Amino acid sequence: MTPPTALASGAKGVKMNSLSKDFESITITGYYTRDIRFPTSLQDEGSDAMNGAVDFSNPYCVLQTNSEYEGHGVSFTIGRGNNLVCAAIDMLAPLLVNRSLASLTSNMGNTWRYLASDSQMRWVGPEKGVVHLAQSAVVNAVWDLWAKSQGKPVWRLVAEMSPEEYVRCIDFRYITDALTPEEGIELLRNQELGRAERLKEVEENKAVPIYSTSASWLGYSDEKMKGLLEQSKAEGFHQYKLKVGGDLERDLRRLKLFREVNGWDDILMLDSNQIWSVPEAESYIAHLAPFKPLFIEEPTSPDDILGHATIRAALRKYNIKVATGEHCQNRVMFKQFLQAEALDYVQVDACRLGGLNEVMAVMLMAAKFHVPLHPHIGGVSLPEYSQHVITIDYLVVSGRRSVLEYIDALHEHFYHPAQIANGFHVTPTAPGYSVHIKPESMDRFSFPGGNGSWWKGKEAEKLLKLERTVGWRPEFGKPQTEVVDVQLKGNDAAFANDDGRT
């Protein structure tokens, strides 16, 4: 498939008269990738019922140009496997070299289709898994470059598009049975009423309320969790999410602690990170229902659409809703979740989907089905991306205010980190997509790294020997004593089946 070409002046798409002469001359001349891993498992950050040891990591893509601008895009993993995504970026990014930025952005839907159409790479997808994580980094690097060249944050770049221009960014293949381009345009036009008032809230940092997940990690002791809850309460938080699913007795103790510290007016959300089968989910959640959670997130396999629908129906009597999406790998799965009425909150992940284009498609489908957007922010760079996503949804797509997750971790490594104030996300104003990591942080946490890299030091040794499976270690036919120098984190619950046997 040939790359998209620039539209003739006056054609639909990006308004050509808004593009400077400098923009017209910007050409992508090269790229590079970095495998960046932060050793967050040392403090049990990110630990949950399924993931016992989490090192927040970014496969990092930089698009170089013949101008002063670079495009920075990232995806997200939790450690090992980061290198696989970097290898896939190395196979996709060359498709953009020697292409002008104007030609790529004149029809971003075609550009997205072009990147998804390498048939040999598509074979190991298609549009899912490692290849899709890599496409996310490459596509978002184009958005970052485009926004920087226009001197705007990404949310404003999208907000200033006409409905036709917004829709032109989307590849509608596979989703027209749920949403057509014409329906998308109509939805966007309907939201133009009241937009000026919403923009005022956006510019005054009053558009995106926040909730905290920082106290939730299962690896935290009760004492640490209590201290973090008290700190968050003092900072003005009133909405929280806690991890559950590791052990019922412990979950009940932690939820009791939460209500003792926060009372019954604060909103509680729960996340079980795929730990249960469908029959287990209702019986387990029934024990947690007295603590009045708003929703349960990822109660079963992220691929089980009908299973989520079954769980959602079973939980109605407890007035507990179902949220999912952080592992929903493309717009097609979200389409089916919505059609099957299998979820109450759409938790798009800005790195899991194939870039902002696909997120924009899911936002439109969610608006059509009247299901609120609730982006996932469980790791490094996701808060930076998602503040743009939720702002676009509120300002342009749904007009509905939704809370956004906030995790206070690793923001110091970014030039323009996500920030909060007075219970709201601070709207980003710097040009780009906010994920530009400082060079010193790249060098310090690149893997395997060179001289000066954290991963070459003594402290890294125990993490490099750490087995990432949760609660289970195969013997491979050998006596247990022959498995040496391996540490284990997690619990047996992840490998229990319906009748509780491991």
C-alpha positions in Angstrom: 0.0 0.0 0.0 1.4 3.4 -0.9 1.5 6.1 1.7 -1.2 8.8 1.8 -0.5 11.9 -0.2 -1.3 15.5 0.7 -4.8 16.7 -0.2 -5.2 19.5 -2.8 -5.8 22.9 -1.4 -9.4 23.4 -0.3 -10.1 19.6 0.0 -11.5 18.2 3.2 -9.0 17.3 5.8 -6.5 19.6 7.5 -7.2 23.2 6.6 -4.2 23.8 4.3 -4.4 27.6 4.8 -3.6 27.0 8.5 -0.3 25.2 7.7 2.8 27.3 7.6 5.4 27.1 4.9 7.7 25.5 7.5 5.1 22.8 8.1 4.9 22.0 4.4 8.7 21.4 4.3 8.9 19.1 7.4 10.1 15.6 6.4 10.8 12.6 8.5 14.4 11.8 8.0 15.0 9.0 10.5 14.0 7.5 13.8 15.3 5.7 16.8 14.0 3.6 19.7 14.8 3.3 23.3 13.9 0.5 25.7 13.2 2.4 29.0 12.4 0.5 32.2 11.8 1.9 35.7 12.4 -0.5 38.6 9.0 0.2 40.3 8.8 -3.4 41.6 11.3 -2.5 44.3 8.5 -0.5 46.0 5.7 -2.9 44.8 4.2 -0.1 42.7 1.8 -1.6 40.1 1.3 -4.8 42.0 -2.1 -6.4 41.7 -3.8 -9.8 41.8 -2.4 -10.9 38.4 0.9 -8.9 38.2 3.1 -9.6 41.2 6.2 -7.7 40.1 5.8 -4.7 37.8 8.5 -2.5 36.4 6.8 0.4 34.6 8.4 0.5 31.1 8.2 2.4 27.9 9.1 1.3 24.4 10.1 4.7 23.1 10.0 6.0 19.5 11.5 9.2 18.3 10.8 10.5 14.7 13.6 12.8 13.5 13.0 15.5 10.9 14.8 18.1 8.8 13.4 20.7 11.2 13.8 21.7 14.8 10.9 19.3 15.7 11.0 15.7 16.8 8.0 13.4 17.3 8.1 11.4 20.5 5.7 8.4 21.1 5.7 5.7 23.6 3.9 2.5 24.4 3.7 0.8 27.8 4.7 -2.6 29.3 5.6 -3.8 32.7 9.2 -4.9 32.0 10.2 -8.0 30.1 8.7 -7.9 26.6 9.5 -4.2 26.3 12.3 -5.2 23.9 9.8 -7.0 21.7 7.7 -3.8 21.2 10.9 -1.9 20.4 11.8 -4.5 17.8 8.3 -4.1 16.2 8.8 -0.3 16.2 12.0 -0.8 14.3 9.9 -2.6 11.7 7.1 -0.1 11.4 8.9 3.3 11.8 10.9 3.0 8.5 7.5 3.2 6.6 7.5 6.9 7.6 11.0 7.8 6.6 11.2 10.3 3.8 7.5 11.1 4.1 6.5 14.7 4.6 4.5 15.5 7.7 1.9 17.3 5.6 1.3 14.2 3.5 0.9 12.0 6.6 -1.5 14.4 8.4 -3.6 15.4 5.5 -5.5 12.2 6.0 -4.6 10.6 9.3 -7.1 7.8 8.8 -5.3 6.7 5.6 -1.9 7.0 7.4 -3.2 4.7 10.2 -4.4 2.2 7.7 -1.1 2.4 5.9 0.9 1.5 9.1 -1.5 -1.3 9.8 -1.1 -2.8 6.3 2.4 -4.3 6.2 1.1 -7.8 5.5 4.0 -9.7 7.1 3.7 -7.6 10.3 -0.1 -7.9 10.1 0.2 -11.6 10.2 1.6 -11.5 13.7 -1.3 -9.3 14.8 -3.5 -8.4 13.2 -4.1 -5.1 14.9 -3.4 -6.5 18.3 -0.6 -7.5 20.7 3.0 -6.5 20.3 2.6 -5.1 16.7 -0.3 -2.9 17.9 1.6 -1.6 20.9 4.4 -0.7 18.5 1.9 1.0 16.1 0.6 3.0 19.0 4.1 4.4 19.7 4.7 5.3 16.0 1.3 6.8 15.4 1.4 8.9 18.6 4.9 10.1 17.6 3.3 11.5 14.4 0.6 13.2 16.5 3.3 14.7 18.8 5.2 16.0 15.9 2.1 17.4 14.2 1.0 19.2 17.4 4.5 20.6 18.1 4.8 21.9 14.5 1.5 23.8 15.1 2.5 25.1 18.5 -0.5 23.3 20.2 -1.1 20.5 22.7 -2.7 17.5 21.0 -6.1 18.0 22.7 -6.3 21.5 21.2 -5.2 20.3 17.8 -8.1 17.8 17.7 -10.6 20.2 19.3 -10.0 22.8 16.5 -10.9 20.2 13.8 -14.2 20.3 12.1 -16.4 17.2 12.6 -15.4 16.1 9.0 -11.7 16.5 9.9 -12.1 14.5 13.1 -13.8 11.7 11.3 -11.2 11.7 8.6 -8.6 10.6 11.3 -10.4 7.3 11.8 -10.1 4.0 10.0 -13.8 2.8 10.0 -13.0 -0.6 8.6 -14.7 -3.3 10.8 -16.9 -0.8 12.8 -19.5 0.6 10.4 -22.1 -1.9 11.7 -21.9 0.1 14.9 -20.9 3.6 13.7 -20.7 5.1 10.3 -18.6 8.2 9.3 -21.9 10.1 8.8 -23.1 9.1 12.3 -19.8 10.3 13.7 -20.1 13.7 12.0 -23.6 14.1 13.4 -22.6 13.1 16.9 -19.8 15.7 16.8 -22.0 18.4 15.4 -24.5 17.8 18.2 -21.8 18.5 20.8 -21.0 21.9 19.3 -23.7 23.4 21.5 -22.2 24.3 24.9 -18.7 23.8 23.6 -17.6 27.4 24.4 -18.6 26.9 28.1 -16.8 23.6 28.2 -13.7 25.1 26.7 -13.7 27.7 29.4 -13.7 25.0 32.0 -10.9 23.2 30.2 -8.8 26.4 30.1 -9.5 27.0 33.8 -8.4 23.5 34.8 -11.9 22.5 35.9 -12.9 20.0 33.3 -11.4 16.7 34.4 -11.9 15.6 38.1 -9.5 13.0 39.4 -9.5 9.8 41.5 -6.5 8.2 43.1 -5.1 4.7 42.6 -1.8 5.4 44.4 -2.8 3.7 47.7 -4.2 0.6 46.0 -1.3 -1.7 45.1 -1.6 -5.2 46.6 2.0 -5.3 47.5 1.6 -2.5 50.0 1.2 -3.3 53.7 -1.9 -2.2 55.6 0.1 0.5 57.3 1.5 1.9 54.0 -2.0 1.8 52.5 -3.5 3.6 55.5 -0.8 6.3 55.4 -1.4 6.9 51.6 -5.1 7.1 52.1 -4.8 9.6 54.8 -2.4 11.7 52.7 -4.7 11.5 49.7 -7.7 12.5 51.8 -5.7 15.5 53.2 -4.9 16.5 49.6 -8.6 16.6 48.8 -9.3 13.3 47.0 -12.8 11.9 47.4 -12.7 9.1 44.8 -10.4 6.0 45.0 -9.7 2.7 43.4 -8.3 -0.3 45.3 -6.9 -3.6 43.9 -8.7 -6.8 45.0 -8.7 -10.5 44.1 -5.5 -11.7 45.7 -7.1 -13.1 48.9 -10.6 -12.6 50.2 -9.7 -12.2 53.9 -7.1 -9.6 53.0 -9.5 -7.8 50.7 -12.1 -7.5 53.3 -9.6 -6.2 55.8 -8.4 -3.6 53.3 -11.8 -2.5 52.4 -12.8 -2.2 56.0 -9.7 -0.1 56.5 -10.6 2.1 53.6 -14.1 2.9 55.0 -12.6 3.6 58.5 -10.2 6.1 57.0 -12.4 7.6 54.3 -15.9 7.1 55.6 -18.9 6.3 53.4 -19.2 9.4 51.4 -16.0 8.9 49.4 -16.5 6.8 46.2 -14.8 3.4 46.0 -13.9 1.6 42.9 -12.3 -1.9 42.7 -10.0 -3.6 40.2 -9.3 -7.4 40.1 -7.1 -7.4 37.0 -8.6 -10.4 35.3 -8.1 -12.8 38.2 -11.5 -14.6 38.2 -13.4 -16.9 35.9 -16.9 -15.9 35.2 -18.6 -18.1 37.9 -16.1 -17.0 40.5 -16.6 -13.3 39.9 -20.2 -12.9 41.3 -19.6 -15.1 44.4 -16.4 -13.2 45.3 -17.8 -9.7 44.6 -20.9 -10.6 46.7 -18.5 -10.6 49.8 -17.2 -7.1 48.8 -20.6 -5.6 48.1 -21.3 -4.3 51.7 -18.5 -1.8 51.1 -20.5 -0.2 48.3 -18.1 -0.1 45.4 -19.2 1.8 42.3 -17.7 -0.7 39.9 -15.5 -3.7 39.5 -12.8 -3.4 36.9 -11.6 -6.3 34.7 -13.4 -9.0 36.6 -12.4 -11.8 34.1 -10.4 -12.4 31.0 -10.2 -9.1 29.0 -11.1 -11.0 25.8 -14.3 -12.5 27.3 -17.0 -10.1 26.0 -20.0 -12.4 26.8 -18.4 -13.3 30.2 -18.4 -9.6 31.1 -22.0 -9.3 30.0 -22.9 -12.2 32.3 -21.1 -10.7 35.2 -22.6 -7.3 34.6 -26.1 -8.8 34.7 -25.3 -10.8 37.8 -24.1 -7.7 39.7 -27.1 -5.5 39.0 -28.7 -6.7 42.3 -25.7 -5.3 44.2 -25.8 -2.0 42.3 -22.2 -2.6 41.2 -21.2 -1.7 37.7 -18.6 -3.2 35.4 -15.6 -1.4 33.9 -13.1 -2.8 31.4 -10.8 -1.9 28.5 -7.1 -1.5 29.6 -6.4 -4.8 27.8 -9.1 -4.3 25.1 -6.8 -4.4 22.1 -8.6 -2.7 19.3 -11.7 -0.8 18.2 -13.4 -4.1 17.1 -13.4 -5.5 20.6 -14.8 -2.3 22.0 -17.5 -2.3 19.4 -18.6 -5.8 20.5 -18.4 -4.9 24.2 -20.7 -2.0 23.5 -23.1 -4.0 21.3 -23.3 -6.8 23.9 -24.0 -4.3 26.7 -21.1 -5.9 28.5 -19.7 -2.8 30.3 -20.7 0.4 32.1 -17.4 2.3 31.7 -15.1 2.3 28.6 -11.5 2.2 29.9 -9.5 3.0 26.8 -5.8 2.6 27.2 -3.9 5.2 25.1 -1.0 2.7 24.6 -2.9 -0.5 24.1 -4.9 0.8 21.2 -3.1 1.6 18.0 -2.6 5.3 18.6 -4.9 8.3 19.1 -6.7 7.6 15.8 -8.2 4.4 17.2 -8.9 6.0 20.6 -10.9 8.7 18.7 -12.9 5.9 17.1 -13.7 4.3 20.4 -14.7 7.7 21.9 -17.3 8.1 19.2 -18.7 4.6 19.6 -18.9 5.1 23.4 -20.8 8.4 22.8 -23.2 6.7 20.5 -23.9 3.9 23.0 -24.2 6.4 25.9 -21.4 4.7 27.9 -19.0 7.1 29.7 -15.3 7.1 28.9 -13.0 6.2 31.8 -9.4 6.0 30.6 -6.9 3.6 32.1 -3.9 5.2 33.7 -2.0 2.3 35.4 1.5 3.2 34.5 4.2 5.5 33.3 3.3 7.9 30.4 -0.4 6.9 30.6 -1.4 10.0 32.7 0.4 12.2 30.2 -1.4 10.8 27.3 -4.8 10.3 28.9 -5.2 13.9 30.0 -5.4 14.8 26.3 -7.8 11.9 25.6 -10.3 12.8 28.3 -10.2 16.5 27.4 -11.0 15.7 23.8 -13.9 13.5 24.9 -15.4 16.1 27.2 -14.8 19.1 24.9 -15.6 17.6 21.5 -17.1 14.1 21.6 -19.5 13.3 24.5 -19.7 16.6 26.4 -19.9 14.4 29.5 -17.6 15.0 32.5 -15.8 11.9 33.6 -13.3 11.3 36.4 -9.7 10.4 35.4 -7.4 8.2 37.3 -4.2 9.7 38.7 -1.1 7.9 39.9 1.7 9.9 41.5 4.6 8.1 40.0 7.6 8.9 37.7 6.2 12.2 36.4 9.6 13.9 37.2 11.1 12.1 34.2 8.9 14.1 31.7 9.5 17.6 30.4 5.7 18.3 30.6 4.3 15.9 33.2 0.7 15.4 34.1 -0.3 17.7 37.0 -3.2 18.0 39.4 -4.6 20.9 41.4 -7.7 21.4 43.5 -9.1 18.0 42.6 -8.7 18.3 38.9 -6.2 17.5 36.2 -4.3 20.6 35.1 -5.0 21.0 31.3 -1.7 20.6 29.4 -0.7 23.7 27.4 2.8 22.7 26.0 2.8 21.8 22.3 2.8 18.0 21.7 1.5 14.9 23.4 3.3 15.4 26.7 5.3 12.2 26.7 8.8 13.6 25.9 11.1 12.0 28.5 14.2 13.9 29.6 17.5 12.6 28.0 19.1 12.0 31.4 16.2 9.7 32.4 16.4 7.9 29.1 20.1 7.2 29.7 19.7 6.3 33.4 16.9 3.8 32.8 17.6 2.4 29.3 17.8 -1.4 29.2 20.2 -3.1 29.2 21.9 0.2 29.2 25.5 1.4 29.1 27.8 2.9 31.6 25.8 4.7 34.2 22.6 2.8 33.6 20.7 1.8 36.7 20.3 -1.7 35.1 24.1 -2.2 35.2 24.3 -1.6 39.0 24.2 -4.0 41.9 20.6 -3.1 42.9 19.4 -4.3 39.5 20.7 -7.8 40.0 17.9 -9.1 42.2 15.3 -7.7 39.8 17.0 -9.4 36.9 16.7 -12.7 38.7 13.1 -12.1 39.8 10.5 -14.5 38.4 7.5 -12.6 37.2 4.9 -15.4 37.4 2.3 -15.0 40.1 2.3 -17.6 42.8 3.4 -20.5 40.6 6.8 -21.9 39.6 7.1 -24.8 37.1 9.6 -27.5 38.1 10.3 -28.6 34.5 10.7 -32.2 35.7 13.5 -31.2 38.1 13.7 -31.3 41.9 12.8 -27.9 43.4 16.3 -27.5 44.8 17.7 -27.2 41.3 15.8 -24.0 40.7 18.2 -21.5 42.3 18.6 -17.7 42.6 15.0 -17.1 41.7 12.7 -14.9 43.8 9.0 -15.2 43.6 6.3 -12.5 44.1 2.6 -12.9 44.1 0.1 -15.4 45.4 -1.6 -18.6 44.4 -5.0 -17.1 43.6 -3.9 -16.3 40.0 -3.6 -20.0 39.3 -6.7 -21.2 41.1 -9.5 -22.6 39.0 -13.2 -22.5 39.7 -13.2 -25.0 42.5 -10.2 -23.3 44.2 -7.6 -26.0 43.5 -4.2 -24.9 42.2 
